Amino acid sequence: MKYLTDQSHVYSVNFSLSSGIVHILQAIFKPPKPIRGGIPICFPQFSNHGFLEQHGFARNRFWSIDTNPPPFPTNSSTKTFVDLILKPIEEDMKIWPHSFEFRLRVTLGPSGDLMLTSRIRNTNTDGKPFTFTFAYHTYFSVSDISEVRVEGLETLDYLDSLQNKQRFTEQGDAITFESEVDKIYLSTPTKIAILDHEKKRTFVIRKDGLPDAVVWNPWDKKAKAMADFGDDDYKHMLCVEAAAVEKPITLKPGEEWRGRQELSAVPSSYCSGQLDPQRVLLGGRN
Ligand SMILES: O=P(O)(O)OC[C@H]1O[C@@H](O)[C@H](O)[C@@H](O)[C@@H]1O
């Protein structure tokens, strides 16, 4: 894991993952525009669910290295991690007048698993609570979107962002892709799988504290209209995002919220509801 900083600012964090989970499309870095790809953090607002800029301001800010984070429960296996912190700047306070500490621990496991844990604390001194929505806007790298299926969301209710956020129920089997998709699945299980048939690889998302899951692919027309998105990039990416959208989170002063997303890649033959043998041998979770 490498991260680029000057003395106080983190410009980017790069992971050398042999599994190639996270996909950076066009890494154009022109603040205040976010980088297209990777895992932008959507906070304090997901998408346009509120009056702030799309996906909130956190993804457009410089984060600092948190040199002295409060204790963090960890399990015993060897891990590499970096702790980052975001506090509001004056500009943020003007549009969202709340004081907070957002601590993010980025952990790389021994087999290339990537874990993101967010801890958000209300540090308001005026006694006021605040409310936010949140998502890990994760871009997965896939070989061919038309060969991909997502398991774990079938039969669930979702809000369709392409149809005025109306509520529908997903029908049929696993989710497959043949046109633009922008859905917020509600009350989803803690484990979701993205099966990449062509690569014979499955990404597994495990999450905690984040009941919803967003699935997004802009497809051809929208891809063409986006300046930082190649015309064909939509074929090789899929966003599946652990999120808290339908029921916004409210924190009183002094309260803290946690939301965790863990990503791993396993050969497809071990998925579709089965256990990853390595995890079985190591006594890990399914
Ligand atoms: O272009 P942005 O701001 O990074 O957003 C990309 C997409 O992000 C997804 O999370 C949203 O559901 C979509 O509605 C949105 O278009």
The ligand as a Gaussian input file, in Angstrom:
#p B3LYP/6-31G(d) Opt

LIG

0 1
 O      -20.677000      11.151000     -11.368000
 P      -20.703000      10.915000      -9.867000
 O      -21.102000      12.146000      -9.104000
 O      -19.414000      10.322000      -9.377000
 O      -21.847000       9.856000      -9.611000
 C      -21.886000       8.678000     -10.309000
 C      -23.097000       7.843000      -9.898000
 O      -22.914000       7.422000      -8.565000
 C      -23.892000       6.474000      -8.133000
 O      -23.598000       6.138000      -6.811000
 C      -25.264000       7.102000      -8.197000
 O      -26.226000       6.120000      -7.827000
 C      -25.535000       7.613000      -9.596000
 O      -26.791000       8.271000      -9.637000
 C      -24.428000       8.560000     -10.038000
 O      -24.653000       8.943000     -11.392000

